[in-house]
């Protein structure tokens, strides 16, 4: 039987599939990637073990928690697969980006919310409400993260906050840019975006200027809209723990001006 990487390589349909490449640039990279894979597998197993050993929870609750964990893993892997596919597409329809995003960041947050609701044996109505909070919060969080990652807003994430521009990441910013930047400026954006190590300061400045002028207002509007929906959903959940509610409300407020 072929190895997993060999079988997956045959499925690759990129136009650069026959070009020479190096799987790992150094032994350090090989060690880092291999260790990360081992860590992920072990953490997943530790999660299952923690649920199985929660003897104070009803067996039916433990089973539902394990089911939720499995669902998160499966959907997350689907989302990551879409994300990989997007990296070699010249254009990504926003509906496809939304589907990918909801299967990644949003599903992680919804999974966390669902886990709490299941363990607390919350009603279906209250579980759906806290999951809605998590979903809207996650979208706002990711959108804010994309603004920070491209240095479109003030950032304290370290470095120059231009990694997304250099790498040509297919974020919502990129998707909206191709829809909203006028054709006469769009070619300049595409020439400057995703040039890797050849990226110049002028490339970064060009991308940021165009994003600020044509995409930032819409991103801020969407962030605010999702934060309002998250707050509405949270208001549908009974307040049994004032400190916990205060924290969830604070997380919402933080997305309006988060710098990390």
Secondary structure, DSSP 8 states (H G I E B T S, - for coil): ---HHHHHHHH---TTTTS---S-SSHHHHHHHHHHHHHHHHHHHHHHHHHHT-TTS-HHHHHHHHHHHHHHHHHHHHHHHHHHHHTT-S---HHHHHHHHHHTHHHHHHHHHHHHHHHTT--HHHHHHHHHHHHHHHHHHHHHHHHHHTTSS---SSTTS-HHHHHT---HHHHHHHHHS-HHHHHHHHHHSS-GGG--HHHHHHHHHHHHHHTHHHHHHHHHHHHHHHHHHHHTS--S-HHHHHHHHHHHHHTTT---
